[in-house]
Amino acid sequence: MNYLKFTQYAYLIAGILVAIESYNQYQAGNNDKAIIMGIFTLVAIFMFFFRRNFAKKFAERNKKS
């Protein structure tokens, strides 16, 4: 389960990239696309924190065993 440490950062990187693209779309005047991408940004950042919390719980459980 070592991949869990890396997948959380993939969500963070994806969230940052989508946030940049959302900002670019907003500046270009495509407000509908910017809002949708903003929602994807929030989901990606939420998934980063969720995965990080899950990985910590998983590591604690393995230490207790």
C-alpha positions as a Markdown table, in Angstrom:
| # | Residue | x | y | z |
|---|---|---|---|---|
| 1 | Met | 0.0 | 0.0 | 0.0 |
| 2 | Asn | 2.9 | 2.3 | -0.6 |
| 3 | Tyr | 1.2 | 3.9 | -3.5 |
| 4 | Leu | -1.2 | 5.7 | -1.2 |
| 5 | Lys | 1.5 | 8.1 | -0.2 |
| 6 | Phe | 2.0 | 9.2 | -3.8 |
| 7 | Thr | -1.7 | 9.3 | -5.0 |
| 8 | Gln | -2.5 | 12.0 | -2.5 |
| 9 | Tyr | 0.0 | 14.3 | -4.1 |
| 10 | Ala | -1.3 | 13.5 | -7.6 |
| 11 | Tyr | -4.7 | 14.9 | -6.5 |
| 12 | Leu | -2.9 | 18.0 | -5.1 |
| 13 | Ile | -1.0 | 18.6 | -8.4 |
| 14 | Ala | -4.1 | 18.0 | -10.4 |
| 15 | Gly | -6.0 | 20.5 | -8.2 |
| 16 | Ile | -3.3 | 23.1 | -8.7 |
| 17 | Leu | -3.3 | 22.6 | -12.5 |
| 18 | Val | -7.0 | 22.8 | -12.8 |
| 19 | Ala | -7.1 | 25.9 | -10.6 |
| 20 | Ile | -4.6 | 27.6 | -12.9 |
| 21 | Glu | -6.7 | 26.7 | -15.9 |
| 22 | Ser | -9.9 | 27.8 | -14.2 |
| 23 | Tyr | -8.3 | 31.2 | -13.6 |
| 24 | Asn | -7.2 | 31.4 | -17.2 |
| 25 | Gln | -10.8 | 30.6 | -18.4 |
| 26 | Tyr | -12.2 | 33.2 | -16.0 |
| 27 | Gln | -9.8 | 35.8 | -17.5 |
| 28 | Ala | -10.8 | 34.8 | -21.0 |
| 29 | Gly | -14.4 | 35.4 | -20.2 |
| 30 | Asn | -15.6 | 31.8 | -20.2 |
| 31 | Asn | -17.3 | 32.0 | -16.8 |
| 32 | Asp | -19.2 | 28.7 | -17.2 |
| 33 | Lys | -16.1 | 26.7 | -17.8 |
| 34 | Ala | -14.3 | 28.6 | -15.0 |
| 35 | Ile | -17.0 | 27.7 | -12.5 |
| 36 | Ile | -17.0 | 24.0 | -13.5 |
| 37 | Met | -13.2 | 23.9 | -13.3 |
| 38 | Gly | -13.4 | 25.6 | -9.9 |
| 39 | Ile | -15.7 | 22.9 | -8.6 |
| 40 | Phe | -13.2 | 20.3 | -9.9 |
| 41 | Thr | -10.4 | 22.1 | -8.1 |
| 42 | Leu | -12.4 | 21.9 | -4.8 |
| 43 | Val | -13.0 | 18.2 | -5.3 |
| 44 | Ala | -9.3 | 17.5 | -6.0 |
| 45 | Ile | -8.2 | 19.4 | -2.9 |
| 46 | Phe | -10.8 | 17.6 | -0.8 |
| 47 | Met | -9.5 | 14.3 | -2.2 |
| 48 | Phe | -6.0 | 15.3 | -1.2 |
| 49 | Phe | -6.9 | 15.8 | 2.4 |
| 50 | Phe | -9.2 | 12.7 | 2.4 |
| 51 | Arg | -6.4 | 10.5 | 1.0 |
| 52 | Arg | -3.9 | 11.9 | 3.5 |
| 53 | Asn | -6.2 | 11.2 | 6.4 |
| 54 | Phe | -6.9 | 7.7 | 5.1 |
| 55 | Ala | -3.2 | 7.0 | 4.7 |
| 56 | Lys | -2.5 | 8.1 | 8.3 |
| 57 | Lys | -5.2 | 5.9 | 9.6 |
| 58 | Phe | -4.0 | 3.0 | 7.6 |
| 59 | Ala | -0.4 | 3.5 | 8.9 |
| 60 | Glu | -1.6 | 3.7 | 12.5 |
| 61 | Arg | -3.6 | 0.5 | 12.0 |
| 62 | Asn | -0.5 | -1.3 | 10.7 |
| 63 | Lys | 1.6 | -0.1 | 13.6 |
| 64 | Lys | -0.9 | -1.5 | 16.2 |
| 65 | Ser | -0.9 | -4.9 | 14.5 |
